Amino acid sequence: QVQLVESGGGLVQAGGSLRLSCAASGRTFSTMGWFRQAPGKEREFVAASLWSGSVTSYANAVKGRFTISRDNAKNTVYLQMNSLKPEDTAVYYCAAGSGGRDGSRADEYNYWGRGTQVTVSS
């Protein structure tokens, strides 16, 4: 049975940093990514790690501030978030799948975590 378990969310002041982790169990995945959903908004792409980590992609809103990485031995993907802004406040979801494109579309993923709350105060 596949499970994705996120951790590392919390409350941080603007300009601060957080690191999210997502541990996968049950199988390995070519593509792992992060999405987020703010209150009243649709879920949006944040970052993806493709081809077992050899390629990464980012949403423009986080490029230069967030870094996605993965430890294939631990079957875990990370999201290092620096220079956080209040508009980064959202529930962050880990996703995993076989990929197929650039990792930015939700339909590229077969499995989702339950999410972890990130709140950035101004």
C-alpha contacts under 8 A as a table, 3 or more apart, distances in Angstrom:
res1	aa1	res2	aa2	distance
1	Q	25	S	7.58
1	Q	26	G	5.31
2	V	24	A	7.14
2	V	25	S	5.49
2	V	26	G	4.41
2	V	27	R	6.58
2	V	111	Y	7.64
3	Q	23	A	7.98
3	Q	24	A	5.66
3	Q	25	S	5.26
3	Q	26	G	6.63
3	Q	111	Y	7.80
3	Q	113	G	7.18
4	L	22	C	6.25
4	L	23	A	5.65
4	L	24	A	4.57
4	L	25	S	6.63
4	L	94	C	7.00
4	L	95	A	7.51
4	L	111	Y	7.49
4	L	112	W	6.41
4	L	113	G	4.74
4	L	114	R	7.78
5	V	22	C	5.31
5	V	23	A	5.31
5	V	24	A	6.61
5	V	94	C	7.83
5	V	113	G	5.68
5	V	114	R	7.16
6	E	20	L	6.97
6	E	21	S	5.51
6	E	22	C	4.28
6	E	23	A	6.60
6	E	93	Y	7.42
6	E	94	C	6.65
6	E	113	G	6.52
6	E	114	R	7.34
6	E	115	G	6.25
6	E	116	T	6.18
7	S	20	L	5.73
7	S	21	S	5.24
7	S	22	C	6.44
7	S	116	T	6.36
8	G	18	L	7.04
8	G	19	R	5.86
8	G	20	L	4.48
8	G	21	S	6.12
8	G	116	T	7.39
9	G	18	L	7.09
9	G	19	R	7.49
9	G	20	L	6.18
9	G	116	T	5.39
9	G	117	Q	5.30
9	G	118	V	4.97
9	G	119	T	7.98
10	G	18	L	7.87
10	G	116	T	8.00
10	G	117	Q	6.15
10	G	118	V	5.05
10	G	119	T	6.14
11	L	118	V	6.14
11	L	119	T	4.73
11	L	120	V	5.90
11	L	121	S	7.34
12	V	16	G	6.08
12	V	17	S	7.21
12	V	18	L	7.65
12	V	118	V	7.93
12	V	119	T	6.35
12	V	120	V	5.04
12	V	121	S	6.28
13	Q	16	G	5.57
13	Q	84	L	7.65
13	Q	120	V	5.35
13	Q	121	S	4.76
13	Q	122	S	6.18
14	A	83	S	6.96
14	A	84	L	5.31
14	A	85	K	5.02
14	A	86	P	6.25
14	A	120	V	5.69
14	A	121	S	5.67
14	A	122	S	5.33
15	G	82	N	7.06
15	G	83	S	4.19
15	G	84	L	4.88
15	G	85	K	6.39
16	G	82	N	6.15
16	G	83	S	5.49
16	G	84	L	5.52
17	S	80	Q	7.48
17	S	81	M	5.39
17	S	82	N	4.41
17	S	83	S	6.25
17	S	84	L	6.18
18	L	80	Q	6.18
18	L	81	M	5.25
18	L	82	N	6.76
19	R	78	Y	6.81
19	R	79	L	5.55
19	R	80	Q	4.41
19	R	81	M	5.90
20	L	78	Y	5.51
20	L	79	L	4.98
20	L	80	Q	6.44
20	L	81	M	7.91
21	S	76	T	6.85
21	S	77	V	5.89
21	S	78	Y	4.51
21	S	79	L	6.51
22	C	76	T	5.43
22	C	77	V	5.26
22	C	78	Y	6.30
22	C	94	C	6.27
23	A	74	K	7.51
23	A	75	N	6.10
23	A	76	T	4.39
23	A	77	V	6.68
24	A	27	R	7.37
24	A	28	T	7.43
24	A	75	N	5.57
24	A	76	T	5.98
25	S	28	T	7.54
25	S	75	N	7.23
28	T	75	N	6.55
29	F	32	M	6.73
29	F	52	S	7.00
29	F	96	A	6.20
29	F	97	G	5.68
29	F	98	S	6.06
30	S	50	L	6.05
30	S	51	W	4.95
30	S	52	S	4.70
30	S	53	G	7.82
30	S	96	A	7.87
30	S	97	G	6.56
30	S	98	S	5.30
30	S	99	G	6.58
31	T	48	A	7.01
31	T	49	S	5.66
31	T	50	L	4.52
31	T	51	W	6.06
31	T	52	S	6.27
31	T	53	G	7.73
31	T	96	A	5.76
31	T	97	G	5.34
31	T	98	S	5.63
31	T	99	G	5.19
31	T	103	G	6.99
31	T	109	Y	7.89
32	M	48	A	5.79
32	M	49	S	5.31
32	M	50	L	6.69
32	M	77	V	6.94
32	M	94	C	7.31
32	M	95	A	5.63
32	M	96	A	4.35
32	M	97	G	6.45
32	M	103	G	7.85
33	G	46	V	7.56
33	G	47	A	5.57
33	G	48	A	3.97
33	G	49	S	5.91
33	G	77	V	7.85
33	G	94	C	5.81
33	G	95	A	5.16
33	G	96	A	6.35
33	G	103	G	6.91
34	W	45	F	6.56
34	W	46	V	5.40
34	W	47	A	5.29
34	W	48	A	6.27
34	W	79	L	7.70
34	W	92	Y	6.75
34	W	93	Y	5.58
34	W	94	C	4.69
34	W	95	A	6.07
35	F	43	R	6.55
35	F	44	E	5.42
35	F	45	F	4.46
35	F	46	V	4.95
35	F	47	A	7.05
35	F	92	Y	5.76
35	F	93	Y	5.13
35	F	94	C	6.50
35	F	95	A	7.52
36	R	43	R	5.46
36	R	44	E	5.41
36	R	45	F	6.56
36	R	46	V	6.67
36	R	90	A	5.83
36	R	91	V	5.44
36	R	92	Y	4.27
36	R	93	Y	5.79
37	Q	41	K	6.27
37	Q	42	E	5.92
37	Q	43	R	4.30
37	Q	44	E	6.24
37	Q	90	A	5.18
37	Q	91	V	5.31
37	Q	92	Y	6.59
38	A	41	K	5.37
38	A	42	E	7.26
38	A	43	R	7.36
38	A	89	T	6.44
38	A	90	A	4.19
38	A	91	V	6.36
39	P	90	A	7.02
45	F	58	Y	7.90
45	F	59	A	6.34
45	F	104	S	5.51
45	F	105	R	7.02
45	F	106	A	7.70
46	V	58	Y	5.86
46	V	59	A	5.15
46	V	62	V	6.94
46	V	104	S	7.70
47	A	56	T	7.28
47	A	57	S	5.56
47	A	58	Y	4.31
47	A	59	A	6.17
47	A	67	T	7.90
47	A	68	I	6.50
47	A	103	G	7.74
47	A	104	S	7.30
48	A	56	T	5.53
48	A	57	S	5.22
48	A	58	Y	6.54
48	A	68	I	6.88
48	A	102	D	7.69
48	A	103	G	5.44
48	A	104	S	6.94
49	S	52	S	6.80
49	S	53	G	5.01
49	S	54	S	7.33
49	S	55	V	5.92
49	S	56	T	4.58
49	S	57	S	6.73
49	S	68	I	6.65
49	S	69	S	6.88
49	S	70	R	7.51
49	S	103	G	7.51
50	L	53	G	5.23
50	L	54	S	6.28
50	L	55	V	4.98
50	L	56	T	5.86
50	L	57	S	7.96
50	L	99	G	7.20
50	L	102	D	7.49
50	L	103	G	6.97
51	W	54	S	5.57
51	W	55	V	6.28
52	S	55	V	7.85
52	S	72	N	7.26
53	G	56	T	6.84
53	G	69	S	6.93
53	G	70	R	6.30
56	T	68	I	7.20
57	S	102	D	6.92
57	S	103	G	7.28
57	S	104	S	7.79
58	Y	62	V	6.70
58	Y	63	K	5.75
59	A	62	V	5.70
59	A	63	K	6.16
59	A	104	S	7.94
60	N	63	K	5.16
62	V	65	R	5.43
62	V	66	F	5.58
63	K	66	F	6.16
64	G	67	T	7.71
65	R	81	M	6.18
65	R	82	N	5.18
65	R	83	S	6.10
65	R	84	L	7.71
66	F	79	L	6.70
66	F	80	Q	5.48
66	F	81	M	4.47
66	F	82	N	5.98
67	T	79	L	5.67
67	T	80	Q	5.05
67	T	81	M	6.62
68	I	77	V	7.19
68	I	78	Y	5.61
68	I	79	L	4.59
68	I	80	Q	6.35
69	S	77	V	5.77
69	S	78	Y	5.21
69	S	79	L	6.58
70	R	75	N	7.46
70	R	76	T	5.63
70	R	77	V	4.11
70	R	78	Y	5.81
71	D	74	K	5.43
71	D	75	N	5.92
71	D	76	T	5.33
71	D	77	V	6.32
72	N	75	N	4.59
72	N	76	T	6.39
73	A	76	T	7.88
81	M	84	L	6.57
84	L	88	D	6.49
84	L	120	V	6.76
85	K	88	D	5.39
85	K	89	T	7.59
85	K	120	V	6.14
85	K	121	S	7.80
85	K	122	S	7.57
86	P	89	T	5.64
86	P	119	T	7.33
86	P	120	V	4.69
86	P	121	S	5.68
86	P	122	S	5.96
87	E	120	V	7.56
88	D	118	V	7.58
88	D	119	T	7.46
88	D	120	V	6.70
89	T	117	Q	7.82
89	T	118	V	5.40
89	T	119	T	4.57
89	T	120	V	5.43
90	A	117	Q	6.09
90	A	118	V	5.53
90	A	119	T	6.60
91	V	115	G	5.80
91	V	116	T	5.37
91	V	117	Q	4.36
91	V	118	V	5.99
92	Y	115	G	5.20
92	Y	116	T	5.26
92	Y	117	Q	6.20
92	Y	118	V	6.94
93	Y	112	W	6.84
93	Y	113	G	5.77
93	Y	114	R	6.54
93	Y	115	G	4.34
93	Y	116	T	6.63
94	C	112	W	5.82
94	C	113	G	5.25
94	C	114	R	7.90
94	C	115	G	6.84
95	A	109	Y	6.08
95	A	110	N	7.44
95	A	111	Y	5.57
95	A	112	W	4.46
95	A	113	G	6.34
96	A	109	Y	5.29
96	A	110	N	6.16
96	A	111	Y	5.25
96	A	112	W	6.58
97	G	108	E	6.36
97	G	109	Y	4.26
97	G	110	N	4.99
97	G	111	Y	6.43
98	S	108	E	7.02
98	S	109	Y	6.86
98	S	110	N	7.72
99	G	102	D	7.44
99	G	103	G	6.13
99	G	108	E	5.11
99	G	109	Y	6.62
100	G	103	G	7.41
100	G	108	E	6.51
101	R	104	S	7.76
101	R	108	E	7.36
102	D	105	R	7.70
103	G	106	A	7.81
103	G	108	E	6.36
104	S	108	E	7.76
105	R	108	E	5.67
105	R	109	Y	7.81
106	A	109	Y	5.75
107	D	110	N	7.41
109	Y	112	W	7.61
